Every structure is written in C-alpha cells, then in structure tokens.
Amino acid sequence: RLSPAATLGLAARHTDALAPIRDALRFHAGFSGQVLALPASASRDDLEPLLGQLDYLLYTSAMRRRFRSLAGSLPHAEYAPQAERSALELIRDSYSR
C-alpha cells in the first residue's frame, strides 16, 4: 500500500487516459499522494530524472515494453482497468438491439 506521502508515476499511450486512471486510483485505492504523468513521447534522457522522483510506477499495457525496462529497481506494475459487470451488460444490451 502506498503512503499518502508517496509519489506515483503514471504512463499511458494516450494522455487523455491519465486523468481517469488517476481518479480511479484515488477513489478505489484511497491514494492521496502525488501523481506524475509521464509522457509517452518523452526521451529516455527526459524520463530518467522523473523516474528518480517516484516511489512507484504504473503503466498501461500499451506502455509495458517501454516503461518496464526504464523502471529498473523502481517498484512498478502494469495497470489493467476492468469494467464493472453492469457496465459490460449495458454495452452488450445496447448492441443487441
């Protein structure tokens, strides 16, 4: 569990995905620490100083290859969002009409 003083890095291919991921982490995990968005287009030289400021790194599956190798000894994980059953049923029902 991350402490409130922890700094979390988020990496996603599409920048518009970062805010919903951050909000979900804050809501579901109760994380209240700092969140840094890591740009997918940044060079390794630009990312390394940012990675040095992090306590933990989360990346989407689209960014796994790039950020897993950059993370090194930094604790890291792939973030795989899941839709709730009710949301999936709503989508299924709207397409079966």
Secondary structure, DSSP 4 states (H G I P E B T S, - for coil): ---TT-EEEEE-SSGGGHHHHHHHHHHHH---SEEEEEPTT--HHHHHHHHTT-SEEEEEGGGHHHHHHHHTTS-EEEE-----HHHHHHHHHHH--
